């Protein structure tokens, strides 16, 4: 057996840590640009962090122009804003879109490369600027991953991967998630569970460390997501969700995701359906499609979520899928594409675009054809 495991060098998991942001980052940067979105600002989630930056005398600039599934034009603009402000560090504060954009700003800030130059794996040249990431949802795990996903100018989801994308420090503060609406808690939480499941079933890079992280992540997430949805101020549930999402992020960074993500990407790129919700929609059809090839792994994960089935792999696999989908249904997350503006006529284009997501589709435990993708989209229309 041989494998490589990589993650961020420094993690702080502490309730209230965002109020110490200035003290935490001041040794790394003096003129940071803070990358976030207008919803985070209007919700007041940044207030304590900004106060701490001021108290430490940091000359920061707030950039709140991030959009969901960040379009390339927004990412390019954010890089230019940071350069114009002569930033010497980057702080990503928010969901996956803000943190992903912050990563790209950090690698391009002092670089002559363009955004298009770094598309793909291992194309980033040189060192990046100092980078700190602070998640406000329990979903993407972007704070501990080496990837950013951008919506290209032709509406394709493009990944940027490289060791330079790992942040210097990830700061996880459960308090920042207390105010999440139910639909966001549900969709981002299911997204994190997908990360754990797909890491556990990766065809090529599955390894003992990512397996252990994926199992613990799925245990935390599956046992707390409904409580976090129904009682959003439950601090223990929120902390467990945030921790689970981070562990899942570490798992799939080293054992990457598969067809749930590959089939979710067109939903975000073409219909601007949030990433977590897109994964929620595609989870069941992909699990059932994968079952013939992954029943032994799904059976093991059934024990993790408490399915407690008996029998062979097939029976235990079925119990896992049924049990997981019961948890997903209990969150209230949307389960039908037609309720989100997708029609039967859209399915062929979606299936075509899913086939272009070779970077993740190849990791799936079972090969997916165009006809397979078309059928699975139809199952959740």
KELUM-692331 format. One record per residue (C-alpha): residue in one letter; x, y, z. Coordinates in steps of 0.25 Angstrom, whole numbers, plus 2048, in hexadecimal, padded with zeros to 3 digits. Example, Ala and Ser with C-alpha at 12.3 -4.5 7.8 and 13.67 -1.06 7.14 Angstrom:
BEGIN
a8317EE81F
s8377FC81D
This chain:
BEGIN
x800800800
x80580E7FD
x7FE81C7FE
x80082A801
x7F883280B
x7F884280B
x7F084C812
x7F285A818
x7FD85C822
x7F586482C
x7E6862831
x7DF86A83C
x7D2865840
x7CC86E84B
x7BF87484E
x7C188384D
x7CE882846
x7CA88C83B
x7CA897845
x7D9895846
x7DC895837
x7E58A1838
x7EE89B843
x7EE88D83B
x7F289382D
x7FB89F831
x808898830
x805893822
x7FF8A081C
x7FD8AF81E
x7F58B3812
x7EB8A8810
x7DF8A8806
x7D38A180C
x7CB899802
x7BC897805
x7AE899800
x7A48A4803
x79B89A80B
x7A6897815
x7A88A6817
x79A8A9818
x79889E822
x7A28A482B
x7AB89882B
x7B78A0828
x7B68AA833
x7BE8A483E
x7C98A0834
x7CA8AE82E
x7CA8B483C
x7D68AB83F
x7DE8AF833
x7DC8BD836
x7E08BB844
x7ED8B583F
x7F08C0836
x7EE8B8829
x7EC8C181C
x7E18B7816
x7D88B980A
x7CA8B280A
x7C68AC7FD
x7B88A77FD
x7B58A57EE
x7B68957EE
x7AB88E7E7
x7A687F7E9
x7AE8757E0
x7B88817DD
x7B88857CF
x7C58877C8
x7C28967C6
x7C08987D5
x7CD8907D9
x7D58997CF
x7CF8A57D5
x7D28A17E3
x7E189F7DF
x7E28AD7D9
x7DB8B37E6
x7E58AC7EF
x7F18B17E6
x7EC8BF7E6
x7EB8BF7F5
x7F98BA7F6
x7F48AF7FE
x7FF8A6805
x7F689B80A
x7E8895807
x7DD891811
x7D188980B
x7C588A814
x7B8883810
x7B3877809
x7BB86F7FE
x7BA87A7F3
x7C18857FC
x7CB87B801
x7CE8767F3
x7CF8847ED
x7D98887F9
x7E287C7F5
x7E38807E7
x7E588F7EB
x7F188A7F4
x7F78827E9
x7F688D7DE
x7F88997E7
x80789A7E4
x8078917D7
x8088947C8
x7FF8887C5
x7F088A7C1
x7E48837C7
x7E487A7BB
x7F28777BC
x7F08707C9
x7E38687C5
x7E58597C8
x7EF8527D1
x7FD8567D4
x7FE8627CB
x80086D7D6
x80E8727D6
x8168797E1
x81187B7EF
x8048827F4
x80188D7FD
x7FE88A80C
x7F088480D
x7E6882818
x7D887B816
x7CC87C81F
x7BF87481C
x7B187981F
x7AA86D81A
x7AC85E81E
x7AD859810
x7B885B806
x7C585880F
x7CC862805
x7D4867811
x7DC85A811
x7DC857802
x7E68597F7
x7DB85C7ED
x7D38687E8
x7C88677DE
x7C58727D4
x7B98737CA
x7C18767BD
x7BC8807B3
x7B58757AB
x7AE8707B7
x7B68647BB
x7BB8617C9
x7CA8617C9
x7D385D7D4
x7E08637D8
x7E885A7E0
x7F685A7E6
x7FE85A7F3
x7FE8697F3
x7EF8697F6
x7F0864804
x7EE87080D
x7F9873818
x7EE872822
x7DF86E823
x7D787582E
x7CA86D832
x7C087583B
x7B386E83D
x7AC87B841
x7AD87F833
x7A387482F
x79987783A
x790880831
x790877824
x78287581F
x77D86781E
x77E86580F
x78C86A810
x78F86181B
x789855814
x78F857807
x79D85A80C
x79C84E816
x79884480B
x7A484A802
x7AE84680E
x7A883880F
x7AA836800
x7B883A802
x7BA83080C
x7B3825804
x7BA8287F7
x7C78287FE
x7C481A804
x7C18147F6
x7CC81B7ED
x7D08117E3
x7DF8157E3
x7E381D7EF
x7DB8177FB
x7E5815807
x7E5812816
x7E682081A
x7DB826811
x7D281A815
x7D481D824
x7D182C822
x7C5828818
x7BF81F822
x7C082982E
x7BB834825
x7AE82C821
x7AC82882F
x7AC836834
x7A483C828
x799831828
x796831836
x796841838
x79084682B
x78184582E
x78384B83C
x78B856836
x78085982C
x775858837
x77C85F842
x78686883B
x78B86E849
x79086084E
x79E863850
x7A3855850
x79C851844
x7A185D83C
x7AF85A841
x7AE84B83D
x7A984F82F
x7B585982D
x7BF84F832
x7B9844829
x7B984D81D
x7C8850820
x7CC841821
x7C483E815
x7CC84980D
x7D9843812
x7D483580D
x7D08397FF
x7DC8427FD
x7E48357FE
x7DA82B7F8
x7D28347EE
x7C38347EB
x7BB82D7E0
x7AE82D7D8
x7A58347E2
x7AE8407E0
x7B083E7D2
x7A183E7CF
x79F84A7D9
x7A88537D1
x79F8567C6
x79485A7CF
x79C8657D5
x7A28697C8
x7958697C0
x78B86C7CA
x7928737D5
x78D8687DF
x7968697EC
x7A185F7EC
x79C8587F9
x78E8577F4
x7938517E6
x79A8467ED
x78E8437F6
x7858427E9
x78F8387E3
x7938307EF
x7888257EF
x7888217E0
x7988217E0
x7988187EC
x78E80E7E7
x79580E7D9
x7A380B7E1
x79D8017EA
x7A17F57E1
x7B07F97E1
x7B07FF7EF
x7A77F77F8
x7B27F2801
x7B6801804
x7A8806805
x7A57FA80F
x7B17FF818
x7AB80D818
x79E80881C
x7A4804829
x7A981282A
x79B818829
x79580E832
x78D806827
x7907FA82F
x78C7F0824
x78F7E2823
x7927D8817
x79C7DA80C
x7A27E6805
x7967E87FC
x78C7E8808
x7957F1810
x7977FA804
x7897FC802
x7867FF811
x79180A810
x78B811804
x77D81080A
x782815818
x78A820812
x77F825809
x776825815
x77F82F81C
x780837810
x77183880F
x77083C81D
x77884881B
x76D84D811
x777850806
x7718507F8
x7718437F0
x76C8467E2
x77384D7D7
x7658527D1
x76385A7DD
x7708627DA
x76D8667CC
x77385A7C5
x76A8547BA
x76B8477B2
x77184E7A6
x77D8527AE
x7818447B2
x7898417A5
x79284E7A7
x79484A7B6
x79883C7B2
x7A28417A8
x7A884B7B2
x7A98407BD
x7B18387B3
x7BB8437B2
x7BE8427C1
x7C88377BF
x7D183D7CA
x7C68377D4
x7BF82D7CC
x7CB8247CB
x7CB8237DA
x7BD81D7DB
x7BD80E7DE
x7B480B7D2
x7B68117C4
x7AB81B7C0
x7A781C7B1
x79F8277AB
x79381E7AB
x79581B7BA
x79682A7BD
x78982D7B5
x7828227BD
x7868277CA
x7828357C7
x7758307C3
x7738287D0
x7738357D8
x76C83E7CE
